[in-house]
């Protein structure tokens, strides 16, 4: 069964900064397909203030932060940002 992908307001704000980057959009599209199939095997778990969320690489310099909800089978897209700022 495919997982449902939902975007948060924070994700939409951060996405606005990269929406014109064709490489990021192409890789994000591929990553969203993988997240819909099995988000538990994509990326790595985060610690600290982002504990419980996961992060995966997009176009080498960007990170997608997401929150998989196993009970509801929903993946919440939290943010996409340059790797230097993604974990702030």
C-alpha positions as CSV (number, residue, x, y, z in Angstrom):
1,X,0.0,0.0,0.0
2,X,1.4,3.4,-1.0
3,X,2.0,6.1,1.7
4,X,0.2,9.4,1.4
5,X,2.5,12.4,1.0
6,X,1.4,15.7,2.8
7,X,3.2,19.0,2.7
8,X,3.4,21.3,5.7
9,X,3.3,25.1,5.6
10,X,7.0,25.2,6.5
11,X,7.8,22.9,3.6
12,X,5.9,25.1,1.2
13,X,7.8,28.2,2.4
14,X,11.2,26.5,2.0
15,X,10.2,24.9,-1.3
16,X,9.5,28.4,-2.7
17,X,13.3,29.1,-2.5
18,X,14.2,26.1,-4.7
19,X,11.3,25.8,-7.1
20,X,13.2,27.3,-10.0
21,X,16.1,24.9,-9.6
22,X,15.4,22.2,-12.2
23,X,17.9,19.7,-10.8
24,X,16.4,19.9,-7.3
25,X,12.9,19.5,-8.7
26,X,13.9,16.5,-10.8
27,X,15.6,14.8,-7.9
28,X,12.7,15.7,-5.5
29,X,10.2,14.1,-7.8
30,X,12.2,10.8,-7.8
31,X,12.6,11.0,-4.0
32,X,8.8,11.5,-3.5
33,X,8.2,8.4,-5.5
34,X,10.5,6.4,-3.2
35,X,8.9,8.0,-0.1
36,X,5.4,7.0,-1.3
37,X,6.6,3.4,-1.6
38,X,8.6,3.0,1.7
39,X,9.7,6.1,3.6
40,X,11.2,4.0,6.4
41,X,14.0,2.9,4.1
42,X,14.8,6.4,2.7
43,X,17.3,8.7,4.4
44,X,18.4,8.6,8.0
45,X,16.9,9.4,11.4
46,X,17.7,12.7,13.0
47,X,18.5,13.5,16.6
48,X,18.4,16.5,18.9
49,X,15.6,19.0,18.2
50,X,14.7,17.1,15.0
51,X,14.4,13.7,16.8
52,X,11.7,11.5,15.2
53,X,12.2,13.1,11.7
54,X,14.3,11.8,8.8
55,X,16.5,13.5,6.3
56,X,17.5,12.6,2.8
57,X,19.8,14.2,0.3
58,X,18.4,16.1,-2.7
59,X,20.9,17.2,-5.5
60,X,23.9,16.8,-3.1
61,X,23.6,20.3,-1.5
62,X,20.0,20.1,-0.3
63,X,18.2,18.1,2.3
64,X,14.6,17.1,2.5
65,X,13.3,16.7,6.1
66,X,10.3,14.5,6.5
67,X,8.2,12.8,9.2
68,X,6.9,9.3,8.5
69,X,3.7,8.4,10.5
70,X,3.6,4.6,10.5
71,X,0.2,4.4,12.1
72,X,-1.5,6.6,9.5
73,X,0.8,5.7,6.6
74,X,1.4,9.4,5.9
75,X,4.7,11.1,5.2
76,X,4.8,14.8,6.2
77,X,7.2,16.9,4.2
78,X,8.7,19.2,6.8
79,X,11.3,21.3,4.9
80,X,13.7,21.4,2.0
81,X,16.8,23.6,2.4
82,X,20.5,23.9,1.7
83,X,22.4,21.4,3.8
84,X,24.1,24.3,5.7
85,X,20.7,25.6,7.0
86,X,18.5,22.5,6.9
87,X,19.1,21.4,10.5
88,X,18.9,24.9,12.2
